[in-house]
Amino acid sequence: MSMSGLGQNFTSLYPNITMLLRGGGNIAGFAVWAPGGSEIVQAYRALTDQEMEAARAKGINVTETRICVESVAVIVDPLVGIDEVTIDQLKRLLDGSVSNWREIGGADLKVRVFLPSQTESPFLFINGSVMGGAPFVGSATTIYDGEALANRVANTSGAVGIIRAGPKGPSAGVSCLAVKNASGSKSYRGNDIEAAYNGSYVLSRYYRLYANGPFEGAAAAWAAFVLHPQYGQRLLAENGFLPLKGEDRESYAKNIGMTSPDVGYRVVRRSSDGTSSIFNVSTTQLIDANVTAGMSYVYTVSVRNGSEHVASASPITVTVSLPDEGPGSVLKPPASTVVLVLASLGLVSVAISATLMLFRRR
């Protein structure tokens, strides 16, 4: 997931804030931000000492906020016959210098390379940290979907692939190679989450936001959105990044000149007897226990931003008709509960959905 995906979801909750997202990498981003060309800059590495000095020379009070971790896993066909590689061996596998696994102590299998899209961060990470800009082997196959790439590796003899590991790790059917800087150093795997968090795994990195002084105004709204566990952090996790640990997220949130965004759902309930009720929900579930058997209810669900403003995402409407318990039933009205499971909180790319479940209390 790119930041443009987060940006679309952000603007659905803050339609009055205009965002301009520019690509180009860290160097280009810092070059625009340092002279005051943007309020914040996102980076997948820390500022270098030289960049920090240049920013301070321009009067910038550098404030850093981490937002997530990316761990890139090296996945292979389980029959390749090796369990770990050095960075140099990985480079030679990917550039074609090693064409058979037996050349580095593995099975007698031809090396087949599968890569993510050249615009995706796992490719860019490996290109910079492992390849040093050197070309990948010309026979490499590019697969744009991570799950599809893992499936191809699992079903291709001698395959090796690059994939963002994510909270759940790589898909079943593949092995995850341990990677180390050099022979004699300790190796870690891309699905070792703790090693990714503490930086022991060489192919992991923190994503960061930088601002001039405390995050305030629109910059604070963006940072709060990205750090919110049910918004930015959830979206990042769904797209293969590791969200910040709770204590780290809370610590970085202190750099922000506002609390987490007051966003959620606004649910309007209209009953068949003509009455109506409004629920402001900050979680992804609404439990409505104040319902009566034999009546119908219409629930209209919108994304909420603040206590008064309803965001521009299109509302949806669902209808529930509760059965009459009938004479002789041991249940007396009100004897039912309507549970609305509100999915895709704040999403623009996926329509808001509501699943209704009827529970009868006994």
ZIDA-V888809 format. One record per residue. RES is the residue in one small letter. PHI is phi in degrees with one decimal (NA if undefined). PSI is psi in radians with two decimals (999 if undefined). D_FIRST is the distance of its C-alpha to the first C-alpha in Angstrom with 2 decimals. Layout:
BEGIN
res: (RES | RES)
phi: (PHI | PHI)
psi: (PSI | PSI)
d_first: (D_FIRST | D_FIRST)
END
This chain:
BEGIN
res: (m | s | m | s | g | l | g | q | n | f | t | s | l | y | p | n | i | t | m | l | l | r | g | g | g | n | i | a | g | f | a | v | w | a | p | g | g | s | e | i | v | q | a | y | r | a | l | t | d | q | e | m | e | a | a | r | a | k | g | i | n | v | t | e | t | r | i | c | v | e | s | v | a | v | i | v | d | p | l | v | g | i | d | e | v | t | i | d | q | l | k | r | l | l | d | g | s | v | s | n | w | r | e | i | g | g | a | d | l | k | v | r | v | f | l | p | s | q | t | e | s | p | f | l | f | i | n | g | s | v | m | g | g | a | p | f | v | g | s | a | t | t | i | y | d | g | e | a | l | a | n | r | v | a | n | t | s | g | a | v | g | i | i | r | a | g | p | k | g | p | s | a | g | v | s | c | l | a | v | k | n | a | s | g | s | k | s | y | r | g | n | d | i | e | a | a | y | n | g | s | y | v | l | s | r | y | y | r | l | y | a | n | g | p | f | e | g | a | a | a | a | w | a | a | f | v | l | h | p | q | y | g | q | r | l | l | a | e | n | g | f | l | p | l | k | g | e | d | r | e | s | y | a | k | n | i | g | m | t | s | p | d | v | g | y | r | v | v | r | r | s | s | d | g | t | s | s | i | f | n | v | s | t | t | q | l | i | d | a | n | v | t | a | g | m | s | y | v | y | t | v | s | v | r | n | g | s | e | h | v | a | s | a | s | p | i | t | v | t | v | s | l | p | d | e | g | p | g | s | v | l | k | p | p | a | s | t | v | v | l | v | l | a | s | l | g | l | v | s | v | a | i | s | a | t | l | m | l | f | r | r | r)
phi: (NA | -88.5 | -66.6 | -64.1 | -64.6 | -63.6 | -61.9 | -63.1 | -69.9 | -63.4 | -69.3 | -69.7 | -93.4 | -127.9 | -65.3 | -88.4 | -104.4 | -95.2 | -112.4 | -119.4 | -100.9 | -121.2 | -95.3 | 119.7 | 92.2 | -62.3 | -60.5 | -64.5 | -63.1 | -64.6 | -65.0 | -79.7 | -70.6 | -56.9 | -79.7 | 95.5 | -76.9 | -152.1 | -74.2 | -137.7 | -135.6 | -98.9 | -139.5 | -102.2 | -156.0 | -76.8 | -59.8 | -73.6 | -58.5 | -65.8 | -66.1 | -64.0 | -64.3 | -65.2 | -66.1 | -65.1 | -64.2 | -91.1 | 83.3 | -87.1 | -91.4 | -68.9 | -119.6 | -110.1 | -132.7 | -77.3 | -126.3 | -173.3 | -122.7 | -113.7 | -118.9 | -101.4 | -96.9 | -101.8 | -106.6 | -141.4 | -59.5 | -57.7 | -94.0 | -70.4 | 88.8 | -131.7 | -114.6 | -149.6 | -139.6 | -86.1 | -58.9 | -65.2 | -64.0 | -62.8 | -59.5 | -68.5 | -65.6 | -80.5 | -95.1 | 93.0 | -63.2 | -104.4 | -105.5 | -137.7 | -61.7 | -65.3 | -66.5 | -120.8 | 91.6 | -100.3 | -74.9 | -82.5 | -134.0 | -67.6 | -78.5 | -122.6 | -103.1 | -123.6 | -123.9 | -75.9 | -56.7 | -67.6 | -94.1 | -87.7 | -62.6 | -59.3 | -63.1 | -62.7 | -63.5 | -65.2 | -60.3 | -84.8 | -86.0 | -107.9 | -82.1 | 61.4 | 86.9 | -68.5 | -70.6 | -77.0 | -58.5 | -64.6 | -85.0 | -62.0 | -103.2 | -94.8 | -127.4 | -83.0 | -107.4 | -62.3 | -66.2 | -65.4 | -62.8 | -61.8 | -65.0 | -65.3 | -63.1 | -63.8 | -113.4 | -124.0 | -62.6 | 74.7 | -76.8 | -136.8 | -142.9 | -115.1 | -151.4 | -72.4 | -69.7 | 76.4 | -60.8 | -93.7 | 79.0 | -63.6 | -66.0 | -65.1 | 97.7 | -124.8 | -103.8 | -105.6 | -70.6 | -77.8 | -127.0 | -138.9 | -65.7 | -157.5 | -60.5 | 97.8 | -90.2 | -77.0 | -106.0 | -137.1 | -104.1 | -65.5 | -94.9 | -86.3 | -62.4 | -63.5 | -65.9 | -68.7 | -64.0 | -90.1 | 84.3 | -68.2 | -77.6 | -66.5 | -103.5 | -128.3 | -160.1 | -89.5 | -92.0 | -135.0 | -117.6 | -120.9 | -137.6 | -91.4 | 80.3 | -61.2 | -69.2 | -135.5 | 58.9 | -63.0 | -62.6 | -67.5 | -61.7 | -65.3 | -63.1 | -63.7 | -63.3 | -65.8 | -86.3 | -68.3 | -61.9 | -95.9 | -117.7 | -58.1 | -64.2 | -67.1 | -63.7 | -63.4 | -63.1 | -65.5 | -109.0 | 94.9 | -89.0 | -96.7 | -67.5 | -63.5 | -65.5 | -52.8 | -68.1 | -69.0 | -60.8 | -65.5 | -65.3 | -72.3 | -63.1 | -67.9 | -77.5 | -97.8 | -81.0 | -161.3 | -83.0 | -60.2 | -61.4 | -83.9 | -128.5 | 169.0 | -116.0 | -115.3 | -116.1 | -103.7 | -108.7 | -114.3 | -97.0 | -68.1 | -88.9 | 94.6 | -87.2 | -141.6 | -142.4 | -121.3 | -120.6 | -102.9 | -114.8 | -101.2 | -112.6 | -98.6 | -147.6 | -119.9 | -105.7 | -106.8 | -90.5 | -92.3 | -125.8 | -124.3 | -57.5 | 89.7 | -107.4 | -114.1 | -135.0 | -113.0 | -108.8 | -110.9 | -112.0 | -130.1 | -78.3 | -107.5 | -130.7 | 85.6 | -74.9 | -118.2 | -91.0 | -102.2 | -66.2 | -80.3 | -59.4 | -64.3 | -73.0 | -123.7 | -128.2 | -130.1 | -120.7 | -125.5 | -114.8 | -86.6 | -68.0 | -72.2 | -65.6 | 83.1 | -66.8 | 84.5 | -70.5 | -76.6 | -95.0 | -116.5 | -62.4 | -79.7 | -129.0 | -131.3 | -131.6 | -101.2 | -113.5 | -99.4 | -94.6 | -96.4 | -96.3 | 56.8 | -58.2 | 76.7 | -81.5 | -101.1 | -68.7 | -122.9 | -61.8 | -59.4 | -130.6 | -133.3 | -109.2 | -102.9 | -128.3 | -105.8 | -114.2 | -105.7 | -79.8 | -118.3)
psi: (2.28 | 2.96 | -0.36 | -0.58 | -0.78 | -0.67 | -0.69 | -0.71 | -0.62 | -0.82 | -0.35 | -0.49 | -0.43 | 1.21 | -0.29 | -0.04 | 2.20 | 2.22 | 2.38 | 1.94 | 2.23 | 2.47 | -2.87 | -0.12 | 3.05 | -0.83 | -0.80 | -0.71 | -0.80 | -0.62 | -0.57 | -0.73 | -0.78 | -0.71 | 0.06 | 0.30 | -0.20 | 2.71 | -0.65 | 2.80 | 2.42 | 2.43 | 2.59 | 0.38 | 2.90 | 2.74 | 2.42 | 2.88 | -0.69 | -0.76 | -0.66 | -0.76 | -0.69 | -0.69 | -0.77 | -0.60 | -0.44 | 0.14 | 0.31 | 2.23 | 1.65 | 2.15 | 2.21 | 2.41 | 2.09 | 2.60 | -0.42 | 3.05 | 2.44 | 2.22 | 2.12 | 2.11 | 2.56 | 1.90 | 2.58 | 2.83 | 2.20 | -0.25 | 0.16 | -0.35 | 0.14 | 2.78 | -0.35 | 2.77 | 2.73 | 2.90 | -0.70 | -0.73 | -0.67 | -0.75 | -0.76 | -0.56 | -0.74 | -0.44 | -0.02 | -0.05 | -0.59 | 1.99 | -0.20 | 2.40 | -0.44 | -0.37 | -0.36 | 0.48 | 0.20 | -2.80 | 2.88 | 1.32 | 2.43 | 2.40 | 2.21 | 2.14 | 2.33 | 2.25 | 2.62 | 3.05 | 2.52 | -0.23 | -0.13 | 2.61 | -0.61 | -0.72 | -0.83 | -0.65 | -0.89 | -0.67 | -0.69 | -0.77 | -0.47 | -0.88 | -0.41 | 0.49 | -0.09 | 2.63 | 2.58 | 2.81 | 2.42 | -0.39 | 0.01 | 2.51 | 2.25 | 2.25 | 2.20 | -0.33 | 2.27 | -0.74 | -0.69 | -0.65 | -0.80 | -0.67 | -0.69 | -0.72 | -0.74 | -0.44 | 0.29 | 2.17 | 2.25 | 0.27 | 2.60 | 2.42 | 2.84 | 2.27 | 2.59 | 2.18 | -0.87 | 3.01 | -0.53 | -0.11 | 3.07 | 2.82 | 2.78 | 2.69 | -0.10 | 2.79 | 2.56 | 1.97 | 2.47 | 2.51 | 2.44 | 2.79 | -0.74 | 2.88 | 2.40 | -0.35 | 2.83 | 2.44 | 2.66 | 2.79 | 2.73 | -0.38 | 0.19 | 1.61 | -0.74 | -0.67 | -0.57 | -0.75 | -0.75 | 0.02 | 0.08 | -0.60 | 2.16 | -0.43 | 0.73 | 2.72 | 2.64 | 2.46 | 2.54 | 2.74 | 2.43 | 2.46 | 2.89 | 1.71 | -2.85 | 2.55 | 2.10 | 2.82 | -2.34 | -0.64 | -0.67 | -0.68 | -0.74 | -0.83 | -0.72 | -0.68 | -0.81 | -0.60 | -0.17 | 2.26 | -0.52 | -0.05 | -1.71 | -0.79 | -0.68 | -0.76 | -0.71 | -0.77 | -0.68 | -0.34 | 0.38 | 0.00 | 2.82 | 2.06 | 2.77 | 2.60 | 2.66 | -0.81 | -0.62 | -0.74 | -0.77 | -0.63 | -0.79 | -0.48 | -0.37 | -0.34 | -0.12 | 2.36 | 0.49 | 2.82 | -3.12 | 2.62 | 2.42 | 1.36 | 2.80 | -2.49 | 2.56 | 2.07 | 2.12 | 2.15 | 2.18 | 2.22 | 2.77 | -0.24 | 0.10 | -0.10 | 2.83 | 2.74 | 2.67 | 2.32 | 2.24 | 2.02 | 2.23 | -0.07 | -3.04 | 0.42 | 2.38 | 2.14 | 1.98 | 1.71 | -0.17 | 1.05 | 2.78 | 2.34 | 2.49 | -0.10 | 2.85 | 2.59 | 2.40 | 2.12 | 2.19 | 2.13 | 2.22 | 2.75 | 2.31 | 2.45 | 1.78 | 3.01 | -0.34 | -0.54 | 2.28 | 2.17 | 2.96 | -0.11 | 2.44 | 2.28 | 2.80 | 2.75 | 2.34 | 2.62 | 2.40 | 2.25 | 2.02 | 2.30 | 2.58 | 2.30 | -0.42 | 2.82 | 2.53 | -0.10 | 2.53 | -0.16 | 2.32 | 2.41 | 2.51 | 2.22 | 0.25 | 2.81 | 2.33 | 2.20 | 2.07 | 2.07 | 1.93 | 1.85 | 2.91 | 0.85 | 2.07 | 0.14 | 2.51 | -0.70 | -0.39 | 2.26 | 2.52 | 2.41 | 2.65 | 2.25 | 2.26 | 2.32 | 2.34 | 2.13 | 2.33 | 2.12 | 2.36 | 999)
d_first: (0.00 | 3.78 | 6.74 | 7.96 | 6.24 | 7.95 | 10.76 | 11.58 | 12.06 | 13.99 | 16.28 | 17.18 | 18.66 | 20.07 | 21.19 | 23.75 | 21.41 | 20.33 | 17.25 | 17.10 | 13.96 | 14.98 | 13.57 | 15.98 | 15.38 | 17.20 | 20.68 | 20.14 | 18.45 | 21.37 | 23.83 | 22.90 | 22.64 | 25.83 | 28.22 | 26.88 | 24.67 | 21.93 | 22.15 | 19.27 | 17.25 | 14.12 | 14.76 | 13.75 | 17.51 | 20.57 | 22.86 | 25.61 | 29.18 | 29.84 | 26.92 | 28.01 | 31.57 | 30.68 | 28.82 | 31.80 | 34.19 | 32.72 | 33.35 | 29.80 | 29.72 | 26.52 | 24.65 | 21.72 | 19.35 | 17.03 | 13.91 | 12.43 | 13.05 | 11.36 | 13.79 | 13.96 | 16.49 | 19.12 | 19.99 | 23.25 | 25.76 | 27.84 | 30.98 | 30.33 | 32.71 | 31.16 | 29.32 | 28.21 | 27.83 | 28.19 | 25.81 | 28.50 | 28.76 | 25.03 | 25.29 | 28.31 | 26.66 | 23.79 | 26.15 | 28.74 | 31.44 | 31.49 | 31.86 | 33.25 | 32.32 | 36.02 | 35.87 | 34.09 | 36.02 | 34.18 | 35.25 | 36.65 | 33.50 | 31.97 | 28.58 | 25.90 | 22.57 | 19.20 | 16.27 | 12.58 | 11.95 | 13.48 | 10.77 | 8.17 | 8.82 | 10.86 | 13.06 | 13.56 | 14.42 | 16.90 | 18.21 | 19.16 | 20.24 | 21.87 | 22.76 | 23.69 | 22.90 | 25.21 | 24.44 | 23.12 | 25.66 | 26.19 | 26.21 | 22.60 | 20.67 | 17.13 | 15.11 | 11.80 | 10.94 | 10.94 | 13.50 | 15.56 | 15.70 | 17.01 | 19.47 | 20.77 | 21.39 | 23.14 | 25.34 | 26.18 | 29.09 | 28.46 | 24.70 | 22.37 | 18.59 | 15.69 | 12.79 | 10.59 | 13.16 | 11.73 | 14.39 | 16.10 | 16.34 | 16.47 | 17.89 | 21.67 | 23.81 | 22.64 | 23.89 | 21.94 | 23.92 | 24.96 | 24.51 | 26.88 | 27.76 | 31.21 | 33.86 | 35.40 | 32.35 | 30.58 | 27.65 | 24.66 | 22.11 | 18.34 | 18.77 | 21.18 | 19.23 | 22.10 | 22.34 | 18.71 | 19.43 | 22.75 | 21.76 | 24.18 | 21.71 | 21.64 | 18.11 | 16.46 | 15.71 | 15.16 | 12.94 | 15.43 | 16.50 | 19.94 | 22.45 | 26.13 | 27.83 | 26.71 | 23.67 | 25.47 | 25.17 | 21.94 | 20.45 | 21.49 | 20.00 | 16.51 | 16.99 | 18.51 | 15.70 | 13.09 | 15.75 | 16.86 | 16.72 | 16.32 | 13.81 | 11.28 | 12.11 | 11.95 | 8.56 | 7.30 | 9.78 | 8.88 | 5.62 | 8.05 | 8.78 | 12.40 | 13.34 | 16.43 | 19.74 | 21.69 | 24.30 | 21.98 | 19.96 | 23.35 | 24.69 | 22.05 | 22.30 | 25.90 | 24.88 | 23.78 | 26.54 | 25.72 | 25.01 | 21.96 | 21.43 | 24.00 | 21.83 | 22.11 | 23.97 | 27.29 | 29.29 | 32.59 | 35.01 | 38.00 | 40.75 | 43.30 | 46.04 | 44.68 | 43.20 | 39.66 | 37.49 | 34.31 | 31.85 | 29.23 | 26.77 | 24.36 | 23.22 | 21.95 | 25.52 | 28.75 | 32.02 | 34.82 | 38.07 | 40.34 | 40.77 | 43.95 | 44.70 | 45.81 | 43.75 | 40.67 | 37.72 | 35.13 | 31.90 | 29.80 | 26.36 | 24.52 | 21.82 | 23.88 | 23.51 | 26.58 | 29.87 | 30.95 | 28.12 | 26.25 | 22.96 | 22.67 | 20.52 | 22.98 | 25.01 | 25.89 | 29.30 | 30.49 | 34.12 | 35.80 | 39.46 | 40.98 | 43.91 | 47.32 | 48.35 | 51.81 | 55.27 | 55.95 | 52.35 | 52.00 | 49.01 | 49.95 | 47.79 | 45.44 | 44.40 | 40.80 | 37.36 | 34.39 | 30.96 | 27.98 | 24.68 | 22.20 | 18.77 | 15.42 | 16.63 | 15.74 | 13.32 | 13.88 | 11.91 | 13.93 | 17.58 | 19.14 | 21.14 | 24.15 | 25.87 | 29.50 | 31.50 | 35.24 | 36.89 | 40.66 | 42.12 | 45.22)
END
